[in-house]
Amino acid sequence: MNKRLYVLFTAVIIPALLLSACEPGKVAESKLERVSNPDVAASDVEQLAAGNTAFAFDLYQAVRSSDGSVVYSPYSISLAFAMAYGGARGETATQMADVLHYTLSGDQFHPAFNSLDLDLARRPDQAAGVDEKERFQLSIANALWGQDGWLFLPEYLDLLAVNYGAGMRLVDFENAPESARRQINDWVSDQTHKRIKDIIPPGMIDPLTRLVLANAIYFKATWEYEFDANDTADKPFYLLNDEPASVPMMEIGHQENLSYAAGDGWQAVALPYKGGLTEMVVIVPDAGNFETFESALTTERYEEILAAMEPQEVILSMPKFTFETEYGLKDVLAGMGMQAAFDPNAADFSGIDGQRGLVISDAIHKAFIAVDEKGTEAAAATVVIVPAGMPEGVVLTIDRPFFYVIRDIPSGTILFMGRVVDPR
């Protein structure tokens, strides 16, 4: 099957203010294994997922000023920083919790993340009535690379092992930073099926680096209701300036029963993937209303849209597209209120090594998205209400900029989020 995939990678790079001797190639092993069935209250997981949704929309408002289309994974970013948060203390931890919407207490937070992460990993096997070849894929991986010879606290390594399944690979940042960079990039490439390559550019890893925390997500799925490739044709997509651009438009020419809603200045539709456990929610502002709607796009607005959706017979048209985005998160998160983690004079990650010498120097997030007739990840769509005189039901023609969310239905976790302003 010609399925499409979205892959994302988040890296948090932490240097030190001090140096130490090292030997490359070792792995720092916790004696503890990951808890495979954590005893966590369902309300804790719900609260964690709700916090991730709140962060997703806060982050969107912070990055939407950038030009062009957008795709990112709030879950990937939240998970990568959760591992760093495990070693944060004082005001550093407080700011991280506020910005990332980590609302659970310390003894609840990490087990809840473990529970949600394991639940998402099991999700493909929970899909009923789906052929093995068409079952969606969702894999999530965490890893750390630390300076060999640096004294990482055993309790920090235990926390990562128990709750994130992340062992620390010891490398020689001090004497061989380029070799360490290649190791990390190779891991990312392997975890994302070669879709994300060379995520960390030359020079970003240097001899002062002491720790790199990474998360990678790979998601691959086919539509429950596929588009017929024979119906795809170049048609106009109206850009933000209302000028038409010719793009390949896919069509489902017959009516399908999809969740749909319309409100003042917007329409929305949910497009399920096979298995019924994941879906893409597409929100299409009316012509001329994109900027106004975007500036007011909040968690509350999103939840209202979800609550308003009801089954409706829909005829759908939407563009096919492929693009990548990359974000340096340091300035973005600092601008959202998480300054201490990036400030050498204020950062407190003493829960990692017992000292106050660690600070996050940079954070990278990169995503790839492709949407075609067979499947999609983190894609976008335009919704149009059926005018008078058309067959009963809704005709959705995605021919102008739109927002999209790819979410796990059981937990409500937002896996991918973004916008499409130009499918070209």
Secondary structure in CASP SS format (residue, H / E / C, confidence):
PFRMAT SS
TARGET T0000
AUTHOR 0000-0000-0000
METHOD secondary structure of the structure
MODEL  1
M C 1.00
N C 1.00
K C 1.00
R E 1.00
L E 1.00
Y E 1.00
V E 1.00
L E 1.00
F E 1.00
T E 1.00
A E 1.00
V E 1.00
I E 1.00
I E 1.00
P E 1.00
A E 1.00
L C 1.00
L C 1.00
L C 1.00
S C 1.00
A C 1.00
C C 1.00
E C 1.00
P C 1.00
G C 1.00
K E 1.00
V E 1.00
A E 1.00
E C 1.00
S C 1.00
K C 1.00
L C 1.00
E C 1.00
R C 1.00
V C 1.00
S C 1.00
N C 1.00
P C 1.00
D C 1.00
V C 1.00
A C 1.00
A H 1.00
S H 1.00
D H 1.00
V H 1.00
E H 1.00
Q H 1.00
L H 1.00
A H 1.00
A H 1.00
G H 1.00
N H 1.00
T H 1.00
A H 1.00
F H 1.00
A H 1.00
F H 1.00
D H 1.00
L H 1.00
Y H 1.00
Q H 1.00
A H 1.00
V H 1.00
R C 1.00
S C 1.00
S C 1.00
D C 1.00
G C 1.00
S C 1.00
V E 1.00
V E 1.00
Y E 1.00
S C 1.00
P H 1.00
Y H 1.00
S H 1.00
I H 1.00
S H 1.00
L H 1.00
A H 1.00
F H 1.00
A H 1.00
M H 1.00
A H 1.00
Y H 1.00
G C 1.00
G C 1.00
A C 1.00
R C 1.00
G H 1.00
E H 1.00
T H 1.00
A H 1.00
T H 1.00
Q H 1.00
M H 1.00
A H 1.00
D H 1.00
V H 1.00
L H 1.00
H C 1.00
Y C 1.00
T C 1.00
L C 1.00
S C 1.00
G H 1.00
D H 1.00
Q H 1.00
F H 1.00
H H 1.00
P H 1.00
A H 1.00
F H 1.00
N H 1.00
S H 1.00
L H 1.00
D H 1.00
L H 1.00
D H 1.00
L H 1.00
A H 1.00
R H 1.00
R H 1.00
P H 1.00
D H 1.00
Q H 1.00
A C 1.00
A C 1.00
G C 1.00
V C 1.00
D C 1.00
E H 1.00
K H 1.00
E H 1.00
R C 1.00
F C 1.00
Q E 1.00
L E 1.00
S E 1.00
I E 1.00
A E 1.00
N E 1.00
A E 1.00
L E 1.00
W E 1.00
G E 1.00
Q E 1.00
D C 1.00
G C 1.00
W C 1.00
L C 1.00
F C 1.00
L C 1.00
P H 1.00
E H 1.00
Y H 1.00
L H 1.00
D H 1.00
L H 1.00
L H 1.00
A H 1.00
V H 1.00
N H 1.00
Y H 1.00
G C 1.00
A C 1.00
G C 1.00
M E 1.00
R E 1.00
L E 1.00
V E 1.00
D C 1.00
F C 1.00
E C 1.00
N C 1.00
A C 1.00
P H 1.00
E H 1.00
S H 1.00
A H 1.00
R H 1.00
R H 1.00
Q H 1.00
I H 1.00
N H 1.00
D H 1.00
W H 1.00
V H 1.00
S H 1.00
D H 1.00
Q H 1.00
T C 1.00
H C 1.00
K C 1.00
R C 1.00
I C 1.00
K C 1.00
D C 1.00
I C 1.00
I C 1.00
P C 1.00
P C 1.00
G C 1.00
M C 1.00
I C 1.00
D C 1.00
P C 1.00
L C 1.00
T E 1.00
R E 1.00
L E 1.00
V E 1.00
L E 1.00
A E 1.00
N E 1.00
A E 1.00
I E 1.00
Y E 1.00
F E 1.00
K E 1.00
A E 1.00
T C 1.00
W E 1.00
E C 1.00
Y C 1.00
E C 1.00
F C 1.00
D C 1.00
A H 1.00
N H 1.00
D H 1.00
T C 1.00
A E 1.00
D E 1.00
K E 1.00
P E 1.00
F E 1.00
Y E 1.00
L C 1.00
L C 1.00
N C 1.00
D C 1.00
E C 1.00
P E 1.00
A E 1.00
S E 1.00
V E 1.00
P E 1.00
M E 1.00
M E 1.00
E E 1.00
I E 1.00
G E 1.00
H E 1.00
Q E 1.00
E E 1.00
N E 1.00
L E 1.00
S E 1.00
Y E 1.00
A E 1.00
A E 1.00
G E 1.00
D C 1.00
G C 1.00
W E 1.00
Q E 1.00
A E 1.00
V E 1.00
A E 1.00
L E 1.00
P E 1.00
Y E 1.00
K C 1.00
G C 1.00
G C 1.00
L C 1.00
T E 1.00
E E 1.00
M E 1.00
V E 1.00
V E 1.00
I E 1.00
V E 1.00
P E 1.00
D C 1.00
A C 1.00
G C 1.00
N C 1.00
F H 1.00
E H 1.00
T H 1.00
F H 1.00
E H 1.00
S H 1.00
A C 1.00
L C 1.00
T C 1.00
T H 1.00
E H 1.00
R H 1.00
Y H 1.00
E H 1.00
E H 1.00
I H 1.00
L H 1.00
A H 1.00
A H 1.00
M C 1.00
E E 1.00
P E 1.00
Q E 1.00
E E 1.00
V E 1.00
I E 1.00
L E 1.00
S E 1.00
M E 1.00
P E 1.00
K C 1.00
F E 1.00
T E 1.00
F E 1.00
E E 1.00
T E 1.00
E E 1.00
Y E 1.00
G E 1.00
L H 1.00
K H 1.00
D H 1.00
V H 1.00
L H 1.00
A H 1.00
G H 1.00
M C 1.00
G C 1.00
M C 1.00
Q C 1.00
A H 1.00
A H 1.00
F H 1.00
D C 1.00
P C 1.00
N C 1.00
A C 1.00
A C 1.00
D C 1.00
F C 1.00
S H 1.00
G H 1.00
I H 1.00
D H 1.00
G C 1.00
Q C 1.00
R C 1.00
G C 1.00
L E 1.00
V C 1.00
I C 1.00
S C 1.00
D E 1.00
A E 1.00
I E 1.00
H E 1.00
K E 1.00
A E 1.00
F E 1.00
I E 1.00
A E 1.00
V E 1.00
D C 1.00
E C 1.00
K C 1.00
G C 1.00
T E 1.00
E C 1.00
A C 1.00
A C 1.00
A C 1.00
A C 1.00
T C 1.00
V C 1.00
V C 1.00
I C 1.00
V C 1.00
P C 1.00
A C 1.00
G C 1.00
M C 1.00
P C 1.00
E C 1.00
G C 1.00
V E 1.00
V E 1.00
L E 1.00
T E 1.00
I C 1.00
D C 1.00
R C 1.00
P C 1.00
F E 1.00
F E 1.00
Y E 1.00
V E 1.00
I E 1.00
R E 1.00
D E 1.00
I C 1.00
P C 1.00
S C 1.00
G C 1.00
T C 1.00
I E 1.00
L E 1.00
F E 1.00
M E 1.00
G E 1.00
R E 1.00
V E 1.00
V C 1.00
D C 1.00
P C 1.00
R C 1.00
END
